[in-house]
Amino acid sequence: MNKRHFGAGALTAISTSLLLAATSYAAPPNNVSGQVLVPINHIAGLKEDGSADLSVTTACQEKYASILGEEVLVEYQISATQNRAVAMLENTQVNLTPLGIPDTYSFTSDRIPPPLSNQGFQRIIFSMEDDFEDEVIHIIAAGDQSTDKCFLSTEPFRLRQ
């Protein structure tokens, strides 16, 4: 039986190649930028706890009827050091901040500009898969009552399990 002994140099080379393979697979792409038009197709009412509220849905649909069917333009830049996104809603630019959710590029608004906040818009959330597909926009807006919230989105509202 022949035993092979690897020297320190061989082990270092093997370790380095394994590390490079692992980190190159996990590393984000370099300097990917693009823009997408994401439609608003659904409006629902929300309770204070974030669950669906059918009693508020009709009021939300009436209040935000003009935005239903509109598209939100989102421009994004993805790099190994920094991710950025900007949404354009009702001719108003909203800067979005990365959320750091695994396997997605997800962003949210920290601040809504006055032209949008005066209309009741409170938060914009944009998300796409890490393969730059399946773009979704979610907008949280004020309802008619101070406790009511409206959910405007690309996809129907559903609670995640």
GIBEL-V397622 format. One record per backbone hydrogen bond with DSSP energy under -1.0 kcal/mol. NH is the residue of the N-H (numbers start at 1). CO is the residue of the C=O. If there is no record, write none. Layout:
# GIBEL-V397622
((NH CO) (NH CO))
This chain:
# GIBEL-V397622
((11 7) (12 8) (13 9) (14 10) (15 11) (16 12) (17 13) (18 14) (19 15) (20 16) (21 17) (22 18) (23 19) (24 20) (25 21) (26 22) (27 23) (32 78) (34 76) (36 74) (38 72) (40 70) (41 153) (42 153) (44 151) (46 149) (47 51) (50 47) (53 45) (56 53) (57 53) (60 56) (61 57) (62 58) (63 59) (64 60) (67 64) (69 40) (70 67) (72 38) (73 88) (74 36) (75 86) (76 34) (77 84) (78 32) (84 77) (86 75) (87 94) (88 73) (89 92) (92 89) (94 87) (96 85) (97 108) (99 106) (104 101) (105 128) (107 126) (108 97) (109 124) (116 113) (117 113) (118 114) (120 117) (121 116) (122 140) (123 140) (125 138) (126 107) (127 136) (128 105) (129 133) (130 103) (132 129) (136 127) (138 125) (139 152) (140 123) (141 150) (142 120) (143 148) (148 145) (149 46) (150 141) (151 44) (152 139) (153 42) (154 137))
